Amino acid sequence: MFFKFLLRRLMYVIPMLIVTTLIVFSLILIIPGDPALALLGDNATEEKLAQVRSQLGLDQPVLIQYWNWLVNAIQGDLGRSLFTGEIVSEAVFLRLGITFQLVIAALLISFLFGMFFAIASIIKPNSWIDYVARFVGILGTAVPNFWLAMLLIVVFSVNLGWLPATGFTSFYDSPSGYFQMIILPAICLGAFGSAQITRQLRSSLLEVLDTDYIRTAYSKGLVLWLVVWKHALRNSLLPVITTIGLLFGNMLGATVVIETVFAIPGMGQLAVNSILQRDFPMLQGVVLVMVMLVLVINFVTDVVYSILDPRIEFD
């Protein structure tokens, strides 16, 4: 039954969440620096440092600290920023919307460009579009996104002046400004995804087109583009669904670089600022939410794949 299938998948996710919380909490032990010292400065006395450590609970055993943090995190309380005093959960979820918009735009670009190049290369084999698709598959994988970001800023922002180089504009404030702002970072973030989807879908289409039911479609007199569109594409998209789920996690992590380059006030930039300021509660909150998002998306991808593929049994 489908319910049992979901339950089994959830049984995999729960232990991963527990391990995730342990790893995220361990950031406070792995990253060098004393939160109390970062908060008070180098001239702070030992008495004052001890007082702040006691207030933050840093003088307690590690397991006690972890348990207290976990109980609070389950209740939605991720603490307060050491520097700004912001409630971590509110600050994280405020930035999450911006990052989520960027990742969705990058995924959309990846999917559309990947679909176009893969299908075009199959319909026109050994043509210029086929060679372009192969080139895109190699280039998107090889070029670092931060280098691509700086290149696009120089070309389209500095030299041509078509698009803004930094900042974020809300869609509600200015729809045109929003699209102008998001296009460059979305392209930089989606370049790797476009390459992955192009290669994955092209390979999958070639495999599906070599099956018996496709030969039957050819025997009915259907042309290649119609065979691809009506018969081969649906089955070829199944591996792409898994690829998109993996890309979401990769893009979410890559926002740390992209948001810093383009000065976008999302979760990636918040993570960088938290590291530089030794703001451990804020950093723990950002990383925890990012990891939980990746686990949820992977779970949803797994379920969607099993629904679309009839060969997977729910029993």
Disulfide bonds with the S-S distance in Angstrom:
none
